[in-house]
Amino acid sequence: MLTTVIPVFNEVESLPALHKELAAVAESAGLQMEIVFVDDGSSDGSWEQISRLAEKDPRVRGIRFRRNFGKAAALSAGFNAARGDRIVTLDADLQDDPREIPNFLDKMDLGFDVVSGWKQVRHDPWHKVLPSRIFNWMVSALTGVHLHDHNCGMKSYQREIFREVRLYGELHRFVPVLAHARGFKVGEHVVQHRPRKFGQSKYGIHRFIKGFLDLLTVKFLTGFGQRPQHILGTLGLLFFLIGGGLLTYLGVYWLQTQLSPDPTRSPLHQRPLLLYALGALLFGGQLMSIGFLAELITAYQGRDSDTYSIAEETKVLVAKPSGSLDDESALEAQSPEPRASRKPERPSV
């Protein structure tokens, strides 16, 4: 089964047309599809429209939030409710074309666990396109996941990914990065981007500020989430050595002023370098202390979470007392299926 997860925030006018297009794609491609609309605190009657669609079409399911919690929360709720082995996400504003869904599935048949859409031709104003391209370049450069459009709302996933990747805050745009860090295979597909017909964009310039901060978070999680002291301790040791070196230099300088007084030399306490040296020394010590605390927290909280991701295992056969193997006594406790489908649903990222 395929599940389409669609976050909704004040998109009442576009919902009937979107449902009609999804139903047409399911019928033409012969897909068993469920459609999950997640109303993220809409105030324009979107929930009433979703309820009407659910009454007419048993494939439609609706989830309503008490208030606006954000797109990541809406997607997370949809992923938790999904019953399909594969999940496709798209926006509710009709700019994503549902006819691309079979192409995403074909791409996944080639072995990709995540397929991200690429709006090669965008129908957005330049003040949205230019910052988005800069942001995409930064994400690719810092994370090593080279996608042209990390912000595209149309993506497809294997369901098992979300047993290991946890969404919170605004990290929904970084799911391919988080999945890649766990060893899943990530690809992209060029999609048709259509002009907006109804309403207006829900995103402003603050989106890119938050996105940059989230990028730093993702870089830390994927690179040092299990070894925070490697980054904090390295920076702390660097500042500590700089501060120590400067203090050593100032100590020699003070001895020279005592052994051979020179009125042209400034007293030690009047030199700004003394403050910089003390500041670097203290800052380095603080970073290393924070690193030790982060290591303690990671060691304590990470006891029940795996630091690896298993794709599959071979079958285990139980031997008879005589040492021979009998197919009828074989236990298929571990079948060649994704490990994630059998482990406790405790996310590790």
C-alpha positions in Angstrom: 0.0 0.0 0.0 1.1 3.6 -0.7 0.3 6.4 1.8 0.3 10.0 0.7 0.8 12.4 3.7 -0.4 16.0 3.1 0.1 18.8 5.7 -2.8 21.3 5.4 -2.8 24.8 6.7 -5.6 27.0 5.4 -5.9 25.3 2.0 -9.7 24.8 1.8 -10.0 25.9 -1.8 -7.4 23.5 -3.2 -8.4 20.3 -1.3 -11.2 19.1 -3.6 -9.0 19.5 -6.7 -6.0 17.8 -5.0 -8.2 14.9 -3.9 -9.5 14.5 -7.4 -6.0 14.4 -8.9 -4.8 11.9 -6.3 -7.8 9.6 -7.0 -7.2 9.8 -10.7 -3.5 8.9 -10.3 -4.4 5.9 -8.1 -6.9 4.6 -10.6 -4.8 5.1 -13.7 -1.6 3.6 -12.1 -3.5 0.8 -10.2 -2.2 1.9 -6.9 -3.7 0.9 -3.5 -3.5 4.3 -1.9 -4.5 5.9 1.3 -4.6 9.7 1.6 -3.8 11.2 5.0 -4.6 14.9 5.4 -3.1 16.5 8.5 -4.9 19.8 9.4 -2.2 21.9 11.1 -4.6 24.2 12.9 -6.4 25.7 9.9 -9.0 28.4 10.5 -10.6 28.6 7.0 -12.8 25.5 7.0 -10.1 23.1 5.8 -11.1 20.5 8.4 -14.7 20.5 7.3 -13.6 20.0 3.8 -11.4 17.1 4.8 -14.3 15.5 6.8 -16.5 15.7 3.7 -13.8 14.1 1.5 -13.4 11.3 4.1 -17.2 10.6 4.1 -17.2 10.2 0.3 -13.9 8.3 -0.1 -12.8 5.6 2.3 -9.2 6.1 1.2 -9.1 9.5 2.9 -8.1 9.8 6.5 -8.0 13.1 8.4 -6.0 14.2 11.4 -6.7 17.6 13.1 -4.3 19.4 15.4 -5.7 21.6 18.2 -3.5 24.5 17.0 -0.7 25.2 14.5 2.3 23.0 15.5 4.3 23.4 12.3 5.0 21.3 9.2 7.4 18.9 10.9 4.8 18.0 13.5 2.1 17.5 10.8 4.4 15.2 8.8 5.4 13.2 11.9 1.7 12.7 12.7 1.1 11.5 9.2 4.0 9.1 9.2 2.9 7.6 12.5 -0.6 7.1 11.1 0.6 5.7 7.7 -0.2 2.1 6.9 1.6 1.9 3.6 5.1 0.5 3.1 6.0 3.5 1.0 5.1 7.1 1.8 4.9 10.1 -0.5 4.6 13.6 0.9 3.3 16.6 -1.0 2.0 20.1 -0.3 -1.7 20.9 -0.4 -1.4 24.1 -2.5 -1.5 22.2 -5.8 2.0 23.3 -6.8 3.1 19.7 -6.5 1.8 17.5 -9.3 0.3 14.1 -8.1 1.0 12.7 -11.5 4.7 12.5 -10.5 3.9 9.8 -7.9 4.4 6.8 -10.2 7.8 8.3 -11.2 8.8 8.5 -7.6 7.9 4.8 -7.1 9.8 3.8 -10.2 12.8 5.6 -8.8 12.5 3.7 -5.5 12.3 0.4 -7.4 15.9 1.1 -8.5 17.0 0.7 -4.9 16.5 4.2 -3.4 15.1 4.5 0.1 14.4 8.2 -0.2 13.7 10.2 -3.3 13.6 14.0 -3.1 11.8 16.1 -5.6 13.8 18.7 -7.6 11.8 21.8 -8.8 14.2 22.5 -11.7 11.8 25.1 -13.1 10.2 27.1 -10.2 7.2 29.4 -10.5 8.1 31.5 -7.5 9.4 35.1 -7.2 13.1 35.7 -7.3 13.4 36.7 -3.7 12.3 33.2 -2.7 14.3 31.3 -5.4 17.7 32.9 -4.9 17.9 32.4 -1.1 16.6 28.8 -1.6 19.4 28.0 -4.1 22.0 29.4 -1.7 20.5 27.4 1.2 20.5 24.2 -0.9 24.1 24.7 -1.8 25.0 25.2 1.8 23.2 22.0 2.9 24.8 19.9 0.2 28.3 21.3 1.0 28.0 20.9 4.8 26.3 17.5 4.9 27.6 15.7 1.8 24.1 14.9 0.6 24.1 16.6 -2.8 20.5 17.4 -3.7 19.4 20.3 -5.8 16.3 21.1 -3.8 16.3 20.1 -0.1 13.2 22.3 0.4 10.9 20.5 -2.0 7.8 19.2 -0.3 7.3 16.3 -2.6 9.4 13.3 -1.5 9.0 9.6 -1.2 10.2 7.3 1.6 10.4 3.7 2.7 8.3 3.6 5.9 11.1 1.9 7.9 13.1 5.1 7.8 10.9 6.7 10.4 11.6 3.9 12.9 15.2 5.4 13.0 14.7 9.0 12.1 12.8 11.3 14.5 11.3 14.6 13.4 11.0 17.6 15.6 11.3 21.4 15.3 11.8 22.3 11.7 13.9 19.3 10.7 11.4 17.9 8.1 13.4 19.4 5.2 16.5 17.5 6.4 15.0 14.0 6.4 17.1 12.9 3.4 20.2 14.1 5.3 19.2 12.3 8.5 18.4 9.1 6.6 21.7 9.2 4.7 23.5 9.4 8.0 21.8 6.1 9.0 22.9 4.5 5.7 19.8 4.8 3.6 20.2 5.4 -0.1 19.0 8.9 -1.2 18.2 10.1 -4.7 16.3 12.8 -6.5 13.8 13.2 -9.3 12.9 16.3 -11.4 9.3 17.3 -10.8 6.9 19.7 -12.4 6.4 22.8 -10.3 3.0 24.5 -10.9 2.0 28.1 -10.2 -0.1 28.7 -7.0 -3.8 29.0 -7.8 -5.2 29.7 -4.4 -4.1 31.5 -1.2 -0.6 32.7 -0.6 2.7 31.3 0.6 3.0 30.5 4.3 6.7 31.1 4.4 8.7 34.3 4.8 12.3 35.4 5.3 12.3 33.9 8.8 12.1 30.4 7.1 15.7 30.8 5.9 17.0 32.0 9.3 15.4 29.0 11.0 16.6 26.8 8.2 20.2 27.9 8.7 20.1 27.2 12.5 18.5 23.8 11.9 21.3 23.1 9.4 23.8 23.6 12.1 21.8 21.3 14.4 21.7 18.6 11.7 25.4 18.9 11.0 26.1 18.4 14.7 23.6 15.5 15.0 24.9 13.6 12.0 28.6 14.3 12.6 29.0 14.4 16.3 25.7 13.2 17.8 27.3 10.1 19.3 30.7 11.8 20.1 30.0 15.4 21.1 33.4 15.7 22.9 35.2 15.3 19.5 34.0 18.8 18.4 33.5 20.5 21.8 36.7 19.1 23.2 38.7 20.0 20.1 37.5 23.6 20.1 38.0 23.8 23.9 41.5 22.4 23.7 42.4 24.9 20.9 41.2 27.9 22.9 42.8 26.5 26.1 46.2 26.2 24.3 45.9 29.6 22.8 45.1 31.1 26.2 47.9 29.2 27.8 50.4 30.3 25.2 49.5 33.9 25.5 49.8 33.8 29.3 53.2 32.2 29.0 54.3 35.0 26.7 52.9 37.6 29.2 54.7 35.8 32.0 58.0 36.1 30.2 57.2 39.8 29.4 56.5 40.5 33.1 59.8 38.9 34.1 61.7 41.1 31.6 60.0 44.2 33.0 61.1 43.2 36.5 64.7 42.3 35.6 65.3 45.3 33.3 62.8 48.0 34.0 61.9 50.1 31.0 59.5 53.1 31.4 58.4 52.8 27.8 56.8 49.4 28.4 53.2 49.3 29.5 52.4 47.6 32.8 51.1 44.1 32.5 47.6 44.9 33.8 47.2 47.6 31.2 47.8 45.3 28.2 44.5 44.1 26.5 46.3 40.9 25.6 46.0 39.8 29.2 42.2 39.9 29.0 42.2 38.0 25.7 44.5 35.3 27.1 42.3 34.8 30.2 39.2 34.8 28.2 40.5 32.2 25.8 41.7 30.0 28.7 38.4 30.2 30.5 36.4 29.6 27.3 38.5 26.6 26.4 38.0 25.1 29.8 34.2 25.7 29.6 34.0 24.0 26.2 35.8 20.9 27.4 33.6 20.8 30.5 30.5 21.0 28.4 31.9 18.3 26.2 32.3 16.0 29.1 28.8 16.7 30.3 27.5 16.0 26.7 29.4 12.7 26.7 27.8 11.7 30.0 24.3 12.5 28.7 25.0 10.7 25.4 26.2 7.6 27.3 23.2 7.6 29.6 20.5 8.4 27.1 22.0 6.2 24.3 22.0 2.9 26.2 18.8 1.7 24.5 19.5 3.2 21.0 21.6 1.6 18.3 24.5 3.4 16.8 24.1 1.4 13.6 21.4 0.5 11.1 20.9 -3.1 9.9 19.5 -3.7 6.4 18.7 -7.4 6.7 19.8 -10.7 8.2 20.0 -14.3 7.1 17.6 -17.0 8.3 18.6 -18.9 11.4 18.1 -22.7 11.4 17.9 -24.7 14.7 20.0 -27.9 14.6 18.6 -31.2 15.9 20.4 -32.9 18.8 22.3 -35.1 16.4 23.7 -32.0 14.7 21.7 -32.4 11.5 19.4 -29.7 10.2 15.7 -30.2 9.5 13.8 -27.7 7.4 10.6 -28.4 9.4 12.4 -27.5 12.7 13.8 -24.3 11.3 12.9 -21.1 13.0 12.6 -18.1 10.7 13.1 -15.8 13.6 15.2 -13.5 11.4 14.0 -13.4 7.9 15.7 -11.3 5.1 13.6 -8.3 5.8 14.6 -4.9 7.1 15.8 -5.0 10.7 13.9 -1.8 11.5 10.6 -3.6 11.1 11.3 -5.8 14.0 13.1 -3.6 16.5 11.3 -1.5 19.1 10.0 1.8 17.7 12.6 3.9 19.5 14.2 6.5 17.2 17.9 7.0 17.4 18.3 10.3 15.5 
